[in-house]
Amino acid sequence: MRNQNRFGTRNLEASIRNPQSAIRNRTLPIGIFDSGVGGLTVYRALHERLPSEHFVYLGDTARVPYGTKSLSTVERYAIENARFLEAHGIKLLVVACNTASALALPAIRNAVSVPVVGVIEPGARAAVELSAGKKIGVIATEATVQSAAYTHAISKINPDISVTEQACPLFVPLAEEGWAESDVARAVAEQYLNELKKKDIGALVLGCTHYPILRDLISEAIGREVPLIDSGEAAAREVQSVLESRQFGSSERASELRERQLCDDLDHFYVTDAAERFAKVAERFLGTSPSVLEAVEVWGHDELKTY
């Protein structure tokens, strides 16, 4: 379905390097995929930081949520999504889904020939930088918390920092249904964050792409003095660094740029199901809906070994 206006050093380079990468076309868009709509917050962060770039977004809305799936299934879905975007011509891939970043990043990098940036490592680095050596809190989905991906990433940077992860599954439906400023959401946030608040943390990572929609409410519940780390914004900064280090950014000069808007017709959005709902939630998250929105199928042959 095509729809017209209806409906974000060495360690850095090591974290995104893909030995197969040989793409050199600056004009190609940046690809983004997520299990659904949450990755739109990452798209917004990238769009704001890199206004001269174009983006192609895939929301795998037919198979959401990924958090309840096995490792092999998440890898298969992620590889199919990555290959779909690569086939449409991209110069870099952003894995906006925290679950896919936690479980499938190595498999994705082996499957495609473009640089790949996840959201967990950038978020971990930003948290360590802002925490001043104090404890770090992470809030995320059940699957991301169970993977301990943020704890592992933070420990690699600074093993002396203590990390506490807390699952907050109700934040996702609250964000999608537009309840971010409701008394119900406030009560849920206070319940989820009560124990973390007692730990005197130096930073709190928003380890799910939906959570920035609830940023004000989360800040109120944890304490305004605690820095909130948006992993999407951290990933956008990393993408900018990768493009600059490889001299791979858009070659358009400022004088050649037209004024960009979120979801304008220079960016292409794909979903695997429920396009109308995606457009409605996009409007809640971004204040506008995609100008170009198309329903597609991405699944193919499962080449992964099953155990």
Backbone torsions as a table, in degrees:
resi	resn	phi	psi	omega
1	MET	NA	127.5	174.0
2	ARG	-105.8	129.9	-170.3
3	ASN	-125.8	126.0	179.7
4	GLN	-107.5	96.6	171.6
5	ASN	63.9	32.9	170.6
6	ARG	-111.6	-72.7	-171.8
7	PHE	-52.6	NA	NA
8	GLY	NA	NA	NA
9	THR	NA	-155.1	-178.3
10	ARG	-91.8	-47.6	179.9
11	ASN	-58.3	-39.9	177.7
12	LEU	-61.6	-49.6	-177.2
13	GLU	-62.8	-38.7	179.6
14	ALA	-64.7	-31.3	-175.7
15	SER	-76.5	-18.3	-178.6
16	ILE	-117.3	-8.7	-172.2
17	ARG	-59.1	134.5	172.6
18	ASN	-125.7	112.9	-176.0
19	PRO	-58.1	-23.0	-177.6
20	GLN	-83.5	-10.1	-170.2
21	SER	-68.2	122.4	177.4
22	ALA	-135.9	12.7	-178.1
23	ILE	-71.8	132.5	-177.7
24	ARG	-131.4	9.3	-176.7
25	ASN	-88.0	107.6	-177.2
26	ARG	-63.8	-26.7	-172.8
27	THR	-80.8	-10.2	179.4
28	LEU	-66.7	151.6	178.6
29	PRO	-76.9	169.7	171.5
30	ILE	-93.9	130.5	178.6
31	GLY	-91.0	143.6	177.8
32	ILE	-134.8	132.7	169.9
33	PHE	-132.9	150.3	178.9
34	ASP	-144.3	163.6	177.9
35	SER	-71.3	-13.2	-179.7
36	GLY	-167.2	-123.1	-173.9
37	VAL	-98.1	-18.7	-174.9
38	GLY	-58.0	-32.9	-179.1
39	GLY	-64.5	-8.9	176.0
40	LEU	-63.0	-26.9	176.3
41	THR	-69.7	-31.0	175.3
42	VAL	-71.9	-42.0	175.2
43	TYR	-56.5	-44.9	179.8
44	ARG	-61.4	-44.0	179.9
45	ALA	-62.7	-41.4	178.0
46	LEU	-66.4	-43.5	-179.1
47	HIS	-61.3	-41.2	-178.7
48	GLU	-70.8	-37.0	-177.7
49	ARG	-80.1	-31.1	-173.7
50	LEU	-127.3	68.4	-173.5
51	PRO	-66.1	-18.0	179.9
52	SER	-87.5	-6.0	-179.6
53	GLU	-90.5	155.1	172.3
54	HIS	-107.0	155.5	-173.8
55	PHE	-132.8	146.4	171.9
56	VAL	-122.6	122.0	-174.2
57	TYR	-115.5	133.9	173.9
58	LEU	-120.6	120.7	173.9
59	GLY	-107.2	116.2	-176.8
60	ASP	-84.4	63.5	-172.3
61	THR	-69.5	-16.8	178.5
62	ALA	-74.9	-22.9	-172.5
63	ARG	-120.7	8.9	176.0
64	VAL	-70.1	144.7	2.0
65	PRO	-90.2	152.9	174.8
66	TYR	-81.5	-21.6	-172.5
67	GLY	-63.2	-19.6	-179.9
68	THR	-97.1	0.2	-174.2
69	LYS	-93.9	160.2	177.5
70	SER	-72.9	165.4	178.2
71	LEU	-57.1	-47.4	-176.8
72	SER	-64.2	-34.9	179.1
73	THR	-70.2	-43.7	178.0
74	VAL	-61.3	-41.8	177.7
75	GLU	-61.0	-44.2	-178.6
76	ARG	-63.3	-48.1	179.2
77	TYR	-59.3	-45.7	-176.5
78	ALA	-63.5	-42.3	179.1
79	ILE	-65.0	-42.0	178.4
80	GLU	-61.5	-43.0	178.5
81	ASN	-63.5	-44.5	-178.6
82	ALA	-63.8	-42.8	-179.7
83	ARG	-69.0	-34.6	175.8
84	PHE	-59.6	-48.4	-179.0
85	LEU	-67.3	-40.7	178.9
86	GLU	-61.7	-37.9	179.7
87	ALA	-65.3	-24.2	178.5
88	HIS	-88.2	0.4	175.0
89	GLY	87.2	91.9	175.9
90	ILE	-132.7	158.4	179.5
91	LYS	-103.8	-14.7	-179.4
92	LEU	-159.5	147.3	-178.6
93	LEU	-118.3	131.0	174.0
94	VAL	-108.8	120.8	176.0
95	VAL	-90.2	96.8	-173.9
96	ALA	-78.4	-19.0	-177.9
97	CYS	-78.4	122.7	179.8
98	ASN	-64.1	-38.5	179.9
99	THR	-63.5	-46.2	178.2
100	ALA	-65.8	-37.5	176.7
101	SER	-64.1	-37.3	-177.9
102	ALA	-73.5	-36.5	-169.7
103	LEU	-108.0	-23.6	-166.0
104	ALA	-127.5	5.4	-174.4
105	LEU	-59.2	-45.5	178.1
106	PRO	-60.1	-40.4	179.7
107	ALA	-65.3	-38.4	178.5
108	ILE	-64.1	-45.6	-178.2
109	ARG	-63.7	-32.0	177.5
110	ASN	-75.1	-20.0	-172.7
111	ALA	-93.9	-19.5	-176.0
112	VAL	-125.5	165.9	-175.3
113	SER	-113.5	28.5	175.1
114	VAL	-123.6	158.7	175.5
115	PRO	-61.3	145.1	-177.3
116	VAL	-125.7	128.1	177.2
117	VAL	-118.7	126.2	174.0
118	GLY	-95.2	-173.4	-179.3
119	VAL	-106.8	-16.4	-173.1
120	ILE	-76.8	-50.4	-178.6
121	GLU	-61.7	-44.7	176.4
122	PRO	-61.4	-40.7	178.7
123	GLY	-64.1	-39.3	178.5
124	ALA	-63.9	-44.1	179.9
125	ARG	-62.9	-42.7	179.7
126	ALA	-64.1	-38.6	179.7
127	ALA	-65.2	-43.7	179.4
128	VAL	-62.3	-40.6	-179.4
129	GLU	-63.5	-37.2	-174.0
130	LEU	-94.4	-13.2	-173.0
131	SER	-80.2	-13.2	-179.6
132	ALA	55.0	36.5	176.9
133	GLY	81.3	-3.1	179.9
134	LYS	-82.4	175.0	178.2
135	LYS	-60.5	151.0	178.1
136	ILE	-118.8	134.5	174.3
137	GLY	-102.1	148.1	177.0
138	VAL	-132.4	127.5	171.7
139	ILE	-114.5	136.4	-172.8
140	ALA	-162.3	-174.6	175.6
141	THR	-76.3	168.4	179.2
142	GLU	-56.7	-45.6	-175.9
143	ALA	-64.4	-42.2	-179.9
144	THR	-66.6	-40.6	178.1
145	VAL	-64.6	-44.4	-179.8
146	GLN	-63.4	-30.5	178.6
147	SER	-72.7	-20.1	-176.5
148	ALA	55.7	28.3	-175.5
149	ALA	-62.6	-41.0	179.5
150	TYR	-68.8	-39.7	177.4
151	THR	-59.8	-45.2	179.0
152	HIS	-63.3	-44.0	-178.1
153	ALA	-65.1	-41.8	179.4
154	ILE	-67.7	-39.8	179.9
155	SER	-64.2	-32.8	177.0
156	LYS	-65.7	-32.5	-179.1
157	ILE	-81.3	-46.7	179.6
158	ASN	-146.7	97.8	-176.4
159	PRO	-67.2	-11.5	-178.7
160	ASP	-85.3	-9.5	-178.5
161	ILE	-86.3	129.8	177.1
162	SER	-83.8	137.9	-177.9
163	VAL	-124.5	133.5	174.0
164	THR	-120.5	124.7	179.7
165	GLU	-108.5	139.1	-177.6
166	GLN	-132.1	123.6	175.7
167	ALA	-76.4	136.0	179.7
168	CYS	-132.9	64.8	-171.4
169	PRO	-62.9	-28.4	-177.3
170	LEU	-74.1	-13.8	178.8
171	PHE	-63.1	-31.7	-177.5
172	VAL	-64.7	-56.1	178.8
173	PRO	-63.6	-33.1	177.9
174	LEU	-61.7	-41.3	178.9
175	ALA	-67.3	-45.7	-175.6
176	GLU	-68.1	-31.9	-178.0
177	GLU	-88.1	2.3	176.9
178	GLY	77.2	27.6	-178.3
179	TRP	-100.1	20.6	-171.9
180	ALA	-61.9	-25.6	-177.2
181	GLU	-110.9	17.8	-176.6
182	SER	-87.2	161.5	175.5
183	ASP	-65.1	-33.3	177.8
184	VAL	-61.2	-48.6	179.5
185	ALA	-61.8	-38.4	179.7
186	ARG	-64.7	-41.8	179.0
187	ALA	-65.8	-40.4	178.0
188	VAL	-63.2	-44.5	-179.7
189	ALA	-62.2	-43.1	179.2
190	GLU	-63.2	-38.5	178.6
191	GLN	-66.6	-46.7	-178.9
192	TYR	-64.0	-40.3	-167.6
193	LEU	-99.1	1.2	-176.7
194	ASN	-57.6	-48.4	-178.6
195	GLU	-69.0	-40.2	178.0
196	LEU	-61.5	-36.5	-178.6
197	LYS	-61.8	-31.7	-178.9
198	LYS	-74.9	-12.9	-172.4
199	LYS	-90.1	0.7	177.9
200	ASP	53.3	57.1	-177.8
201	ILE	-78.6	153.5	-179.9
202	GLY	-93.8	-13.3	178.0
203	ALA	-164.6	152.2	177.7
204	LEU	-125.8	121.2	179.1
205	VAL	-87.6	127.5	173.0
206	LEU	-85.5	91.1	-169.5
207	GLY	-90.1	27.2	173.3
208	CYS	-145.0	139.4	-174.3
209	THR	-68.1	-16.4	175.5
210	HIS	-75.8	-27.2	-167.0
211	TYR	-66.1	-28.8	176.3
212	PRO	-59.2	-23.4	176.2
213	ILE	-64.4	-26.9	-179.3
214	LEU	-102.2	19.8	-171.0
215	ARG	-54.9	-49.9	-176.8
216	ASP	-61.6	-43.0	-179.0
217	LEU	-65.6	-41.8	178.9
218	ILE	-65.3	-42.7	179.1
219	SER	-61.9	-40.5	178.0
220	GLU	-63.1	-41.0	-176.3
221	ALA	-73.7	-37.6	-176.4
222	ILE	-87.8	-22.1	-177.2
223	GLY	116.1	127.1	-174.7
224	ARG	-61.7	-22.0	-177.8
225	GLU	-77.1	-12.1	-177.5
226	VAL	-87.7	119.8	178.1
227	PRO	-64.5	136.6	175.8
228	LEU	-100.7	130.9	-179.3
229	ILE	-102.4	111.6	175.7
230	ASP	-86.7	110.6	-176.6
231	SER	-64.9	-26.2	176.2
232	GLY	-68.1	-42.8	177.3
233	GLU	-64.9	-38.9	178.3
234	ALA	-65.0	-39.9	177.7
235	ALA	-65.5	-37.6	178.5
236	ALA	-63.1	-40.0	176.5
237	ARG	-63.1	-39.6	179.8
238	GLU	-66.4	-41.6	177.3
239	VAL	-59.3	-44.1	178.0
240	GLN	-58.7	-43.1	179.8
241	SER	-64.2	-40.3	179.4
242	VAL	-63.9	-46.9	-179.7
243	LEU	-61.3	-41.3	-179.4
244	GLU	-68.9	-42.3	-177.4
245	SER	-67.4	-29.8	180.0
246	ARG	-97.4	3.0	-176.1
247	GLN	49.4	54.1	-167.9
248	PHE	-123.9	6.2	-179.3
249	GLY	-73.7	170.4	178.9
250	SER	-57.0	138.5	-178.8
251	SER	-89.4	2.6	-179.8
252	GLU	-67.3	131.1	176.0
253	ARG	-80.5	157.3	-178.2
254	ALA	-54.8	-36.5	-178.5
255	SER	-68.8	-19.7	-178.1
256	GLU	-92.6	-11.4	-173.9
257	LEU	-81.0	135.9	168.3
258	ARG	-88.4	158.7	-179.7
259	GLU	-64.8	124.3	-177.2
260	ARG	-92.0	147.2	173.9
261	GLN	-128.5	150.6	173.7
262	LEU	-56.2	136.2	175.4
263	CYS	64.6	23.2	178.4
264	ASP	-74.4	179.6	-171.5
265	ASP	-77.5	3.8	172.9
266	LEU	-86.7	-13.6	177.7
267	ASP	-109.8	139.5	-175.1
268	HIS	-115.2	130.8	-178.7
269	PHE	-115.7	132.9	175.2
270	TYR	-120.0	144.2	171.5
271	VAL	-133.8	155.4	179.3
272	THR	-96.6	-4.1	176.1
273	ASP	-174.0	165.2	169.5
274	ALA	53.1	54.9	-177.2
275	ALA	-64.4	-37.4	-178.5
276	GLU	-66.0	-42.0	177.3
277	ARG	-64.9	-41.2	178.3
278	PHE	-56.8	-44.8	-179.0
279	ALA	-64.0	-38.9	179.2
280	LYS	-65.3	-45.3	-179.7
281	VAL	-68.2	-36.2	176.1
282	ALA	-58.0	-40.6	179.7
283	GLU	-65.7	-36.8	176.4
284	ARG	-66.0	-42.8	-175.2
285	PHE	-76.1	-39.7	-169.6
286	LEU	-112.3	-12.7	-176.2
287	GLY	83.7	3.2	177.9
288	THR	-157.7	161.5	178.8
289	SER	-111.1	158.9	-176.4
290	PRO	-60.4	137.5	173.7
291	SER	-73.6	-34.6	-179.6
292	VAL	-122.9	107.5	-176.7
293	LEU	-132.3	126.4	-173.3
294	GLU	-134.1	135.2	175.8
295	ALA	-89.6	133.1	-175.8
296	VAL	-140.5	168.3	168.3
297	GLU	-113.8	137.6	-177.7
298	VAL	-119.5	-11.6	-171.8
299	TRP	-75.4	149.2	-179.2
300	GLY	-144.9	-153.0	-177.8
301	HIS	-73.4	133.5	178.8
302	ASP	-80.3	106.9	-178.2
303	GLU	-95.2	1.4	-177.5
304	LEU	-85.1	146.9	176.6
305	LYS	-69.3	137.4	175.4
306	THR	-101.1	148.2	-175.4
307	TYR	-117.3	NA	NA
